[in-house]
Amino acid sequence: MTTFYHSTRSDSETVTSKQAILAGIAPDGGLYVSDDAVRNKLDLRAVCQEGYHQIACRVLGTLLPDFTEQEVASCVAAAYADNFDTPAVTPLSPLGTDWLLELYHGPTCAFKDVALQMLPRLMSVARKGEGRNVMIVTATSGDTGKAALAGFAGVPGTGVTVFYPDGKVSDVQHLQMVTQTGDNVAVCGIRGTFDDAQTQVKRIFADRELAGRLAANNVMLSSANSINVGRLVPQVTYYFSAYAQLVQTGAIVIGDEVDFCVPTGNFGDVLAGYYAKLLGLPVGKLVVASNSNKVLTDFLTTGTYDRRRDFVKTISPSMDILVSSNLERMLYYLTDGDCEAVAGYMADLAQKGYYTISNDLLAKLRQTFDCGF
Ligand SMILES: *Cc1c(COP(=O)(O)O)cnc(C)c1O
């Protein structure tokens, strides 16, 4: 059986997971989702006896079914080798009566390493059928840029170009970016803000003439941000790994429900937790944690998503987001795959600046998601 991905806004055109990873975003502006892949259940008993690599192979094999077992295994082995400073990759440590999932053991210390060490390898395999080279273009306020540079450096058939606002990223992140080695990486400080960088990157993507010239030279542009399926799927692994570690240390027994509290920006990380739940992980509540830009807290409290508000600059810039892209995928699953409804919400958001879901849908959402800021 081949499982296909399609846009959240229409299911008339389907692609393989390899094509979805190369494209990043669907042509109609929607995000790629799968109906069949998330109906599978992982063998929880087996998972609870396994280490990170084995669990990653299970998760990726299930959600990216057109990758062969060997392709998945080689991507996992390369992505989570001694570039992480512990074989546990994402170890769990006690914190009072709670547990802390340590997502900072990768090469740039950003949690995004877990996905961005994997995405380039998935792209490298996926482009083999395609023949073209992939150039990643991304704007960054810090974390994504350095993790993307480190992830794509030296990966065959790929390149990465990062734009950051000069003087507006931390000294550590600035140094991490400008000292990145590799002959397929480029980094560029711009005069302006992160939004300026982001706007220009969007212009590059929308430039048909440029796309034509690149295609003639066998190059396609793609994005490394968290709307890419290839960034979402690797994050599902650490929810299963966290659960397995809790079982292995005797803190819980198999079947107990675990709540996860997740700092949120683009809704990528917490959505990966929802995918884990779909795949059979006993997840109790997923707590969506925001900063002062609390658009998601308001949405989960009132049912209205409203981006018409002032943007607050905080000490956690990766969470300073008013349009949380991956929520669109959650709306798709929440409405039982009603593409028309999702397209309607997104049109309202673009045109009016807000949308409202029904009380029934809000109640359903609140069965799984809690929130705070
Ligand atoms: C990217 C990032 C976030 C937001 O993650 P999402 O998956 O976009 O919700 C939160 N904190 C830090 C430190 C990050 O780098």
The ligand as a MOL file (V3000), in Angstrom:
LIG
                    3D

  0  0  0     0  0            999 V3000
M  V30 BEGIN CTAB
M  V30 COUNTS 15 15 0 0 0
M  V30 BEGIN ATOM
M  V30 1 C 11.4930 27.0030 17.5110 0
M  V30 2 C 11.4380 27.2270 18.9440 0
M  V30 3 C 10.2040 27.2650 19.6310 0
M  V30 4 C 8.8720 27.1030 18.9360 0
M  V30 5 O 8.6870 25.8070 18.4430 0
M  V30 6 P 7.4700 25.4720 17.4550 0
M  V30 7 O 7.7170 24.0800 17.0300 0
M  V30 8 O 7.5420 26.4630 16.3340 0
M  V30 9 O 6.1990 25.6150 18.2360 0
M  V30 10 C 10.2260 27.4510 21.0050 0
M  V30 11 N 11.3910 27.6230 21.6640 0
M  V30 12 C 12.5820 27.6000 21.0450 0
M  V30 13 C 13.8190 27.8050 21.8540 0
M  V30 14 C 12.6620 27.3900 19.6690 0
M  V30 15 O 13.8550 27.3610 19.0540 0
M  V30 END ATOM
M  V30 BEGIN BOND
M  V30 1 1 1 2
M  V30 2 1 2 3
M  V30 3 2 2 14
M  V30 4 1 3 4
M  V30 5 2 3 10
M  V30 6 1 4 5
M  V30 7 1 5 6
M  V30 8 2 6 7
M  V30 9 1 6 8
M  V30 10 1 6 9
M  V30 11 1 10 11
M  V30 12 2 11 12
M  V30 13 1 12 13
M  V30 14 1 12 14
M  V30 15 1 14 15
M  V30 END BOND
M  V30 END CTAB
M  END
